[in-house]
Amino acid sequence: MTDSAVTSAPVLPLTKILGDEGFRLFFPLGALYAALWPFQWVLVFGLDLPLAHTTPPGLWHAHEMIFGAFGAALIGFITTAVPEWTDTQRPQGKFLYPMAALWGGGRLVGFFGADMLGLAGAICDVAWLVLLTDYVVRVSVQKRSDNLLSFILWMGAFAVTEAVVRYGFTIEDAELARRALHVAGLVFLGLLGLALARITVAVTNLILDPSETTSPFRPHPGRLNLAPGLVALAIAGELAGLSPEASGYLMIAAGAAFMDRVGEAFVGREMLRSEIMVLAGSSGFAGAGLILIGCVRLGAPLAETAGLHVALMGGLGLGVLSVFSIAGLLHSGQPLVFARMTRFAALLLVAALALRVLPDLDLQLLSPDLSYAGAALLWAAAFLLWLRVYWPLLSNAATLGTRQC
């Protein structure tokens, strides 16, 4: 962006700018929460929470990352991408700020694990999930199209899992909440698979032909929904109570489908572009994590938490950072070229993942406490660095109405 573009920007209040499009408001909120929650949980409270008396802090941790940090990313993505895909009016402040208030209400409860306010937090979180799903349903009906049906189904499933998790918290059934959180993570991986299927094609074509006059990259249509479909089978196996061995094979199959998506990155020397590599890396970590879970259930002498962190912290985490970075550029009128600090943020996230899973893989180069602390610091640095790079774009009125996608 040139200095003249900045100086000639109209004078608008920040609330007006951030309320112009979903990504401007919810990507910074998601980045901040993704950075702060693990930091305070590990380094301030020592893997404990001051107001968590009936719910294990570890369950609050999983909940706040999936429904808190990644939940904000989901709101920003859906309210930004769906209008683009359907050529409909985008939700703005009158819709976005109430959504932010509901999301924030859940976070006020979850940040400190305030069990006594659990019902209020549950109402807030279920409400924004229902409203977000309802928005996509209304757009689908308006356009008389079933192209968004898969997103509607997965988002509906995400809302149901949140309701079950919160019910488990309320009745102090930690096992029910743990199982529901596990399913919620898988549901989000299904949403990730849907999103990557759309984003990867557009990004790869834009890199291969910046003029956008051709579409040189056309993946096989049968592969677009392969990963979400097999994740759905894995979820069905979890809900049906299949044996560890049977569910393990389903996890490996779902992981293999994500690994298959990695192969789409092999488009010549352009595959080395960081904009393509982060998307391939997201699929790769999601696939590797699911395969690792399957191997553990088939007898590998490892902790299943290693696979969960590789899939969720690596696959979802890098996927969220990728969406933040790509949409942040294209929807603010910038060319699709990552800044050096954006690439460095992605490397920090991968390093955080490595430190976190080392103890679970019995590769303790550091003590577990140091590994967890280092992972929390690197993870926070990754998202705060992204925010440092992108905030000038997201908060600048000169970038309104300049999207390049």
Secondary structure, DSSP 8 states (H G I E B T S, - for coil): --HHHHHT-----HHHHHTTSHHHHHHHHHHHHHHHHHHIIIIISSS--TT-SSS-HHHHHHHIIIIIIHHHHHHHHHHHHHHHHHT-----HHHHHHHHHHHHHHHHHHTTT-GGGHHHHHHHHHHHHHHHHHHHHHHHHHHT--TTHHHHHHHHHHHHHHHHHHHHHHTT-HHHHHHHHHHHHHHHHHHHHHHHHHHHHHHHHHHH-TT-S-------GGGTTHHHHHHHHHHHHHHHT--HHHHHHHHHHHHHHHHHHHGGG-SSGGGGSHHHHHHHHHHHHHHHHHHHHHHHHTT-SS-HHHHHHIIIIIIIHHHHHHHHHHHHHHTTT--S---HHHHHHHHHHHHHHHHHHTGGGT--SS-HHHHHHHHHHHHHHHHHHHHHHHHHHHT-GGGTT----
